[in-house]
Amino acid sequence: MQKFDAEYDYVVVGAGSAGCVIANRLSARADIRVLLLEAGPKDSNPWIHIPIGYYKAMYNPKINWGYKTQPDLDGRVFDWHRGKVLGGCSSINGLVYARGQSQDFDHWRQLGCTGWGYDDVLPYFRRAEGTAMDDLDDGFHGTDGPLSVSRASAHPLCDAYIEAAAQAGIRANPDYNGRDQEGAGYFHVTTHKGLRSSAATAYLRPAKGRKNLDIQTDSLVRRLIIEDRRVTGVEVDQNGVTRSFRARHEVIVSAGAINSPQILQLSGIGNGELLQEHGIEVQHDLPDVGENLQDHYTCSSKYLCSQPVTVNDEAGSMVGQVRSALRWLKDRGGPLSLSAGQVGVFAKTNQDAATPDVQFHFMRFSSATRGRKLDDFSGFTVTMCQLRPESRGHVRIMSADHRAKPAIQPNYLTAAKDRDVMVAGMKLVRTVAEQPALSDYIANEIVPGDAVQSDAEILDYVRANGSTIFHPSSTCRMGADAGAVVAPDLRVNGIMGLRVADASIMPTLVSANTNAGCIMIGEKAADLILKERIA
């Protein structure tokens, strides 16, 4: 008989975008005891809370899992940054708030995920959101939710880019999270008065005083405890000490698209052959655990700016950095308040497409390597990603050791459709750059550059220079079919007392950045649990 160090009604594994939400909503009921486990530390690093600090936070090994993929695209290995800290990726991401298209969620419903159509999930997006933007359609937005959402700060160069997009046939759209996603406009970002609004600051900070909520950091899960095909608790490693916690009702795994399938596999839930290969007793043979991995692959275009109006000019020198710091301390503005992209473009590469199939992130700065020193010239960047990739990869454990990192194989661009859309997207980026509105700002295209012109040359450039935009999903796929990992109520098929709630459950990747979707999943998961408890 398993002995436990403590017991709770619910144990939530992972204090990321979804886990923080679930812990808050469940513990709002005083009669429910909740344990929230996080493998990383508290979110005390100051760079977490300064918006532009994501460029430092995402390379910090103390708060980042530091994953690397298996060789892909002719042997390339990609860094996959994932948050290992209270707030998870919402504490180290680029702060862009984008929900996706209504059609994304209606497609989930068509795949058998009852209750996950757009009309079903919109109330949860609204409940989470707290925005003071007064030019949005009230029917699609919330004003008093925990997560602060504002608009990226205006700038003449950004205005020119939005105008150039319109000249290229992509209309201006100040509310891509509203009635229709298509168009160009300033990004909505998760900031409040110049500070990051993460899942931790939005959902955990207000709940920390609750006596029925126990938040334990530096707690790495070793395995789920399973008795007679029911998960009864969690075994964790806390600085070398093994402790066990009982869940009287359920364990909710919200550890993300990499760690959630890893935890299931380490616990004996997954592909039986894989588990046996690593000496793990098979509790439930569920082959799709860790499969169906999807991610947004992105590629950049960089421009030499003919006017000194970029962040490179403002903060590229030591003097500029000091001025930027003083500006942020004074009014929370300037370069330190920037997100990973100031203007967003959602566009169609083929006008026969029903909805946008690519997204641009326009950034008012440039650097030789993402997250590193700014270029020593006036420059800006446009990154482009395909919104609905058809390529599929996987996440599989390589050891029974809970400390060993799993094998991540993205299989980027294996689908012909992905290659075609990436080439078309890069050409569309060039079309926007050629418009009159940018003629006073662009001196020349630095990369891909004049030598890259044909479709074959563009594809070669994309393969050699593209990267992840850090949106992994779908490794614990939700569905109504026998092969799905979780059912529409987020219960793991074939195992009692266990749910998964994070990006891993997405049947297909949303057509946008994933943080907003993960917070929505957390909101809906909490509602599912609470409604069943009341019933």
Secondary structure, DSSP 8 states (H G I E B T S, - for coil): ----SEEEEEEEE--SHHHHHHHHHHHTSTT--EEEE-SS--S--HHHHSGGGHHHHTT-TTTB--EE---BTTTB--EE--B-STTGGGGTS--B-----HHHHHHHHHTT-TT-SHHHHHHHHHHHEEE--TTS-GGG--SSSSEEEEE----HHHHHHHHHHHHTT--B-S-TTTT---EEEE-EESEETTEE--HIIIIIGGGTT-TTEEEE-S-EEEEEEEETTEEEEEEEEETTEEEEEEEEEEEEE--HHHHHHHHHHHTTEE-HHHHHHTT---SEE-TTTT-SBB--EEEEEEEEESSS-SHHHHHSSHHHHHHHHHHHHHHS-SGGG--S-SEEEEE-SSTTSSS--EEEEEES--BSSTTS-B-SSSEEEEEEEESS----BEEE-S-S-TTS--EEE--TT-SHHHHHHHHHHHHHHHHHHTSGGGTTTEEEEEES-TT--SHHHHHHHHHHH-EE-S--B-TT-B-SSTT-SB-TT-BBTT-BSEEE-SGGG-SS--SS-SHHHHHHHHHHHHHHHHHHHH-
